[in-house]
Amino acid sequence: MARIAVIGAGVGAMATAARLSVAGHRVTVYERSETYGGSLGRYAREGFVFDTGPGLLHLPAVYRDLFVKTGKEPLERCVTLTQVDPASRHVFADGTTVSLPNASRAGVVGALDQALGGGAGARWGDFLDRAGTAWDRSRRPLLEEPLREDPRVLGRDPYPSVRRRRLLRSPLVAGTVAEIGAWELTDPRLAALLDGYALSYGLDPRRAPAAAALLPYMEETFGSWYVAGGMRALADAVYERCLARKVEFVLGAEVVRVTEKDGRAAGVELADGRSVEAAHVVLGAQPGPGLVPGPAQARSGVRETPVPGRFLVLLSLRGAREPGAAHRTVVHAGDPAAEQEAVFGGRTAERPTVTVLRPDDPSTRPDEEHEAVTLMVTVAPHGPVDWTDAALRERFADSVIGQAAGAVPGLRERILHREIRTPAETSAGTGAEGGSVPAPALAGAGGAFLHAANRTPLPGLYLAGGWSHPGGGLAHAGMSGALVAGLVVEGDDFRGSR
């Protein structure tokens, strides 16, 4: 039995802690804030309840596996999962709307053909076939195995782009998300649909490799799921599972340094001056400067370029949610190119892409005559944009509400109160620099979209959570927990999760 210190109490870190405890280790989690869950936060006011992080779960099999491997009680006995249908409704800049059914390839193709015409559904279906090939080629090395020391297998893009022959010139081959939209999907609305998936994960469609096609493939193949009571309930369930497995939590305890002895990690030092010895240390949060010793720092997930964050407007509305309202509506930007220039250029967009979340969940509202609605936008992080500027916050919130008004009948007139959350609040609550939200790891682009390996150059120090392999998002963070636990328990013999 080894003593293990886990830094951070996000879901990836907690997933690691639960698995290690079941393997017989003594695990203590140190969390700088006064609560657990990381980005899976909750805000409540006068009977209205809102998630302040992800609104839906994709690949629930990751958490089903976690609960099976850490106890007799399966996930569905701890939380209630419901597939939302439609999976999403889309409002495009030209006013066209389409609702996409959940986990139904034929249904999506038919809906797109009916709404957009011109063979749009067939083109999207053909694209998903190619995305499925990318998924099959990269799933094992990208998601289920520790990052290899020589990751060249993931440097090649697994997406089989269509070669477009041109007279006396080299053929066109899509290498980015934006090029897939322009050269393979051709319809600007289909391009906006694909761009929206990338943007929602904090990826720039103009630069993200074509392999990002596996993100819509993942959602449309395995479905979109809602956790009753809000996504925070998933964090509650993972936390309770950790407690049941005898994981100890020390909240309000900031780790300022990973200590080193005889060339390996030896424990952690806390902000109050205490030192704690440990045989292994798992870093489950974004590492700040000076936290990780010497050679591990360069490969510990510190990013040189700003990563986008999220701007939220939490709306308490009078009036009942109308029958048949979609759980998730995406109102696409009026000018996608201008939005991308703004988000990845450190500015605010005038008419951004807005995701409108309207859960049909009685526990999120005081009664049936009211509704809790969340508006979510991908934005530049705090720093390039001063998200503490009160006037800017209010002005941008007005713009976001204006964009969302077409998705919620009588939106402005129904507002009782609104709460604004920006990357500045994310930074303060989670410690992530600039309030950035990590994107999933992607193959291609010579490995530029991979994350730091779970095993660091410093023996005994491991990385878990969204800032490490295989990247951000609830599913990917959960996968990191399985990978780190396998590395600690099996060592060099570990070849990946099963």
Number of C-alpha atoms within 10 A of each C-alpha: 10 13 17 25 26 30 29 32 31 28 29 32 29 31 31 31 36 30 26 26 25 19 17 13 18 19 28 20 24 24 25 21 19 10 15 27 25 26 22 21 21 15 12 12 12 8 13 21 25 26 24 23 20 15 24 22 21 21 17 18 13 17 21 13 16 23 23 12 16 20 15 8 12 16 22 12 10 16 17 15 18 13 17 20 20 20 23 20 22 23 22 20 17 10 10 11 17 19 20 20 22 21 21 15 19 12 15 23 20 20 18 23 18 14 14 17 12 12 15 22 24 18 19 24 18 15 22 20 15 21 25 21 19 23 21 13 16 23 14 14 17 22 22 20 21 24 22 14 8 8 15 12 16 23 17 16 23 26 27 18 22 15 13 12 11 9 6 6 7 10 12 15 16 21 20 24 24 23 22 24 23 16 17 22 22 14 18 15 21 22 22 25 19 22 25 26 18 22 22 20 20 26 26 21 26 17 14 25 29 27 27 30 28 24 19 19 22 18 18 20 18 17 22 26 22 22 20 19 18 25 24 24 20 24 22 17 16 25 23 15 23 25 15 15 21 17 22 18 21 18 16 13 20 18 22 20 19 24 20 19 8 6 10 17 23 22 24 26 18 16 14 10 9 10 16 15 17 20 16 22 27 29 28 32 25 25 22 16 11 11 19 24 19 11 11 17 18 14 17 27 23 17 15 6 7 18 22 27 27 25 28 24 24 25 24 26 23 18 16 14 20 11 7 9 16 23 21 25 25 23 26 25 22 16 15 21 11 15 22 25 15 17 25 21 14 19 17 21 22 16 19 27 30 27 27 27 22 20 27 20 17 16 16 23 24 16 14 12 11 20 26 26 27 23 23 27 22 29 31 31 29 25 15 15 19 18 21 14 9 9 10 14 18 13 10 19 22 14 16 25 19 15 22 25 15 13 22 18 12 12 18 15 10 17 16 11 11 15 13 15 18 24 29 24 18 26 18 13 17 23 20 22 23 25 27 25 25 22 24 26 25 29 29 25 19 15 18 14 21 25 25 23 24 29 27 18 19 17 16 20 29 26 31 38 35 32 33 32 31 32 29 23 23 24 22 25 28 29 28 34 28 28 27 33 26 23 18 20 15 11 12 9 9 16 14 17 16 8
